[in-house]
Structure formats: structure tokens, C-alpha cells
């Protein structure tokens, strides 16, 4: 078992061992939910936690400069908000200026964050144009500088990246470079920036990544990201590739909000729709504090909950046309009344009551 040079990440590893034992694994990996733009805010993190959450959460990625910039602080505060009682996430930030990471990480520390992750893997053209995300793969000096700047906070600094920008074999120089930066955790999305998510994740490179970690930085945890749908998927990946310490799930949560539960089971329609109602309620509270928010961004979540049951597509289409949370709740109320009354009927009309 890797002994981490970070009390925070060592605690994550140790707490992961409290999950039920798994045949064939002497050590359980920790599981995390990937940082996703306009997805992993405080609202959705709390919904996932209610469904049976991961060991670690990450925030949406936030521009390091915006955290202390007087004209951008409010929007950054919304991204980085952590509700009382919520498990403190790891703050993920991006940028390419050392000074921004010095000031941002100090501010995050003062607001209670215990760990920072640097985004070196986002494939967004806008982020790359501004020197962040995957652009770091082409600028080793910038990567080293922002890590150094972030470390001035005294918090554990980790990094999330991809195998390469255009070429996969870039990882043979890029990953060793990162491992030499004395970071407690390295997360690798096993695709290149060029590939985006259009091809299957390259699990064939995992053993080589483990080998590099063991040779260069044996105290650094290695976490794998890419095409992992749920906990069982992740456990099987670790069985096949011993030495992996962590599993990060991203898009899998859109297929199954219960992706992190220890004992997968079939969930009732009531359970699933209650999660949607919970998100609507939390969204309203969050909107009152940081709004007005763009309701259209909330619609992307409806497909998480409204699927795999009769007439799901009808309800989903109706919800996608709703204008606000009040209308969405009315649609749910009407659907559930009809579902109860006509469970065996051939048709269910998804309409709003007058």
C-alpha cells in the first residue's frame, strides 16, 4: 500500500478501507466524482451524497485568477460554495500564472479547503486558449510554476491530466515530469486531448503508468479516470491493474446517480424521482443566494433521473420544455398522479394541470 506524504490523502486512503471487503483485493481503492463544468456544484454534490456518494468530491474547475479578482469573486464564490454539513471537496483550479495560484490557494485555505487539485487536462478550446487545462501538457515550465505557486499555501497540491495533447506517447515524458513535482496524487484521464471522449479509454497504458509511479514517485497516489461507469466497474479495473489507488467517475453519474453505492441494486421510480425533487429544492435555495441562475443548465440533469421506465421519454421531453422549478414540480406531480392511477394503462398524458 502506498504511504502518502500527505495527511489529507492518507486519510482518504485509510477511510476507503471501511467499505465492505471485496474478493481479490487486499486494498480497496478510493472513489471520487470527477470535476465537471456546470455539474459538480454544491447542489449536485449533495444529491449524489444522498444517493450514496464517493470518498472524495471535486469542485467545478475554477479560474485561479478569478478567485481573488474583484470583478469575478462573486461568480467564483458560487462555484466554490460548500454548504454547512457537506463533505469538504477538493478545490480544482486552472490557469498558467504562478502568482494567481499563490493568491488563490491562500484564499481557498482561509475558506476551509483542505486540498487543491490543478486542472491540467481540460480539453476545452477556451481554457486552452487561456493557457490552462491541456495546454499545460505543451508547457512544462508553466506547469512547474503553478504547482510551485500553489504549494506556498501549505495545502496538498495534486494534478489531473491526460496522456497527451495530440499524441498518446507524450505521456512517457509528461507523466514522469509530473511525478517529479512531489505531488501526493496524480489523476490521469487515459485519453489524449485530441481524442476528447470519442474513443474508448486507453486502459492498456495503466500498467505502464503504475510502473512509472513506482519507479519515480512511490509515495504518489495514482488515480484513473475514463469510461468507468460505477463502483463495480472501478473495482474490476483495479483487479486487472494492481497498483491503481483511486478511481474517478465522471460521465457515469449521468447514467446512474447511485453509481457509488457499495451494493448496487434496482431502485424504485419513487427513489429516483425523489432525488430530482431534492435537486430542485436545493437549486431554489442556491439560486436565492447566488442567482439568478440559468435554468437551462439545470435541464441537463433531468435525463439522470428520468430514464429506464415506461413513458420516461414523454416525461423527459416535458421537463426539458419547462421554464422553471415550479413548472418542473407541477409536471412531476401530475405524472405521479397519473402513474399511480394508470400504472397498467397504455398511455399516460404528460400535461400540466390548469
HELIX and SHEET records of a PDB file:
HELIX    1   1 UNK A    7  UNK A   16  1                                  10    
HELIX    2   2 UNK A   42  UNK A   52  1                                  11    
HELIX    3   3 UNK A   64  UNK A   67  5                                   4    
HELIX    4   4 UNK A   73  UNK A   80  1                                   8    
HELIX    5   5 UNK A   98  UNK A  110  1                                  13    
HELIX    6   6 UNK A  125  UNK A  129  1                                   5    
HELIX    7   7 UNK A  133  UNK A  138  5                                   6    
HELIX    8   8 UNK A  140  UNK A  151  1                                  12    
HELIX    9   9 UNK A  168  UNK A  170  5                                   3    
HELIX   10  10 UNK A  171  UNK A  179  1                                   9    
HELIX   11  11 UNK A  203  UNK A  205  5                                   3    
HELIX   12  12 UNK A  206  UNK A  216  1                                  11    
HELIX   13  13 UNK A  231  UNK A  240  1                                  10    
HELIX   14  14 UNK A  251  UNK A  254  5                                   4    
HELIX   15  15 UNK A  269  UNK A  290  1                                  22    
HELIX   16  16 UNK A  295  UNK A  299  1                                   5    
HELIX   17  17 UNK A  302  UNK A  305  1                                   4    
HELIX   18  18 UNK A  312  UNK A  320  1                                   9    
HELIX   19  19 UNK A  325  UNK A  341  1                                  17    
SHEET    1   A 9 UNK A  56  UNK A  57  0                                        
SHEET    2   A 9 UNK A  30  UNK A  33  1                                        
SHEET    3   A 9 UNK A 246  UNK A 249  1                                        
SHEET    4   A 9 UNK A 221  UNK A 225  1                                        
SHEET    5   A 9 UNK A 185  UNK A 192  1                                        
SHEET    6   A 9 UNK A 156  UNK A 164  1                                        
SHEET    7   A 9 UNK A 115  UNK A 120  1                                        
SHEET    8   A 9 UNK A  91  UNK A  94  1                                        
SHEET    9   A 9 UNK A  62  UNK A  63  1                                        
END                                                                             
